[in-house]
Amino acid sequence: MAGNHVTVGQEEDGAGCRVVWGDGYDMVHYGHSNQLRQAKAMGDYLIVGVHTDEEISKHKGPPVFTQAERYKMVQAIKWVDEIVEGAPYVTTLDTLDKYNSDFCVHGDDITLTVDGKDTYAEVKREGRYRECRRTQGVSTTDLVGRMLLMTKTHHSNIVSSTHREHTHTDNFGKVWIRGYDYNSVLSPQGPKGHSPWTGVSQFLQTSQKIIQFASGQEAQPGDTIIYVAGAFDLFHIGHVDFLETVYKQAERPYVIVGLHFDQEVNRYKGKNYPIMNIHERTLSVLACRYVSEVVIGAPYAVGKDLLDHFKVDLVCHGKTEVFPDRDTADPYAEPKKRGIFRTVDSGNGLTTDDIVQRIIKNRLQFEARNQKKEAKEIAVFEAMKRQAEGERAGDTAQAAQ
């Protein structure tokens, strides 16, 4: 891997198993985080290579986020110990040796170069390649589809007691990338058939997954308990910069993030927001190294009960607009009355709306990118099928002799 490397976790003394992972990390989501969690569990020290804009554009198409944004997003994932900026698209033995790594890890999908070659072919041949399971229910293609099609079928039907009149009949945690057939709707001239690696049909939250993502650490005496709340939809670099700023408000911060239910977010954001449902947003936020705890389905108004229950010392909000509660009241009235409310400026005004606008602005490019990606994957998958069928036929003929 070429380029700068940045240590973000604990310094490593050279002992133990060192693991390398390389990817583009465009539109980082909880699926990426889960794969990095699995990769870290395979060793002791995780090094993550992140490709440049130029490399991604060459092999995949235009990225949504700049390389500087993607570098910082990956740094913020709590299982990452070190990142390499400007990593090459193809992982070689020289790459592993340069960083004194035992092996590299990738998901059980396939990554191809612009000419359709496996980017991990060399390290696979030498037995220095491991795979982890791809996270079902999420992909960048799917998230782009939700934004462009403006559907709400991904919303959870879990609601708070104050939102019973808004209960939806939507399916629990379901992602309809195949239900609404994103490729046929947006790219009617797309390839026939579907890649087994692009597009998924369903995400179901489990208690085990939350446990795997959660820190499991309770606040200790002397910690400053800081509470923030919001949608944290499409968890992005704007959120990371905000949470990092919040984290720096105290010497020993314990940051609790309150996530609003989907129906509450839709009330104040409108359209088809949130793009990611409450289950998905929970995992996205838990993966951030600046977050200690998440309140799933937090009340919109930050009231006395919540502040007392968590023994909150400080409530923070960014420079974004604060929408009034249903009764037009200020949702931060109680912490302001207690003198524990603080507005923080992260210096990054990026919002989820801005991300959606990036996608819409470059819609045709992203459609072409996803169509091209799936076409290459289908070609490889069909070749693999033919090879397997040929091997089976050979085995059958040999057995008959």
Secondary structure, DSSP 8 states (H G I E B T S, - for coil): --S-EEE-S----S-S-EEEEEE--TT--HHHHHHHHHHHHTSSEEEEEE--HHHHHHHT---SS-HHHHHHHHHTBTT--EEEET--SS--HHHHHHTT-SEEEEESS--B-TTS-BTTHHHHHTT-EEEE---TT--HHHHHHHHHHT--TTS-----GGGGGG-----TTB--TTTTTHHHHH-TT--SS--SSS---B----HHHHHHHS------TT-EEEEEEE--TT--HHHHHHHHHHHTTSSSEEEEEEE--HHHHHHHH-TT--SS-HHHHHHHHHTBTT--EEEET--SS--HHHHHHTT-SEEEE-SS-----TTS--TTHHHHHHT-EEE---S----HHHHHHHHHHTHHHHHHHHHHHHHHHHHHHHHHHHHHHHHHHHHHHHHH-
